[in-house]
Amino acid sequence: MYTFLLVLLIIDAIILAAAVLMQAGKGGGVAANFGGASSSTSSVIGSRQAGDLLTKTSWWGGGIFIFLAFLLQLMSSRSTGPRSILDDIASPAQSQTAPLTPEPPSSLIPLEQATPPTLTPPTPAPTTTPPL
């Protein structure tokens, strides 16, 4: 059923695009609707225009497209809610047992055995006095 509705949506999109592209330009555009240019008789706000086949096809195609898109969204294959990526980190064995205590790394030296590095003072540069 989902695939069938998806095919219908694609066919409707093609028909809608063709109907919109084949319509003749009405002139004026958005500026004519708000008084920026002379108002034509076929404008949406002006007098009612005769509903020709391409206009009706555009309206019906747009309505069917929105309806099918909404229906397909409701039927989408994602039936579960969103999951956190943190759910993938914890395995089922760890989630049922008590939390583990971390083991100290064996490569660290205890503080008692650690010796501070010896610093040798820098050797002073030989100083020479300039001849007078």
N, C-alpha and C positions, 0 to 999 in steps of 0.2 A: 504494500500500500504506500509506503514511504517513497519508494522508487517511482511509482506511478505518479504521485503528486509532484515529485521533483521534475519529472519529464514534462508534466503539464505546466509547471512554473517556467521552465526553459522555453517551451513553445509560446507561452503567453508573453514572455519577455521579447522574443523575436517579433511577434505580431505587434506588440506595443511599440517597439522601436521603429518598425516599418511604418506604422500608422502616423507616428509623430514626424518622421522624416519626410513623408509624402505630403503633409499638409502645406498649404500655401501660406506664405508669410502674411500676417495680418497688418503689419506696419505699425510704427509707433512704439511698440514694445512697452516696457514698464512706464516709461515717461509719459505716454499718452494717458495712462490710467490715473495719474496723479496731476494732470493739468500741465505737464511740461511741454506737450505738443498738442496739435489739434486732435480732438477726440474723433475717432472713427466710429462708424455705426456698428462695427463688428466687435467692439471691445467688450470685455467681460462686464464692466461696470455700466456701460452705455446701454443702448437698446438691445433687446434680446436678439440673438443671432439664430439663423436657421440651423437646426442640428443636422449637419450633413453626415454622411457615413463615416468619414475619417474622424470627426470630432467625437461621435458616439463610440467609435471603436477605441479611441484613446482613453475616454473616461471609463468604459467598461474594462478595458485591458488593465488600466491602472488599479481599479478596484479589485479585480480578480487577482492581480499580482500581489497586492497587499494582503488579501485574504489567504492566499496560498502560502505566502511567506510566514504569516502568523501561525497557520495550521502546521506547517512543517517545523516551525520552532517548537511548538507544543509537543510534536511527535518525535523530537530529536532523540537520537540514540543514547544520549547521556541521561541515564535513569537515576544515577546516584548524585548526591550533592558534591560540592567541591571538597577535595582532600588536601591536607597539609603535607608538605614534603617531609616534615618531621615524622609522620606516620611511617614512612618507608625506612627511616633510620633504625627505629626500635624493632627488633625482631620479636616474634611472639614468645620465645623462650626467655628473653630478658624482661619482658613486661610482666610475666607471672612470678618471677623470683624477686628477692630483695635486691636492692641496689648493691652493686659490687663496690668494694673499697679499692681504691687504686693502690697498686704496689709501687714501692719506691724504686726508681731506676738504679741498677747495679753499677752503673758507670760513674756515679758521683762519689767524690771523696768526702769522708766525714770532716767536720770542721776541726776536730782535734788534730788530724793528720795533715791538714793543709798548711803549707808553709808559705809565707808571703814572698813574693819575688824580691830578689836583692837588686837594689838600684845602685849602680856605680855612678859616681859623680863624673860629669864630663871633664875631660882634660882641658886645661886652659890653653889657649893659643899662645905661642911665644910672642912676647912683646919686645919690640925693638924701638929704641929711641932714635929719632931722626938726627943726623949730624947737624951741628950748629954752624 
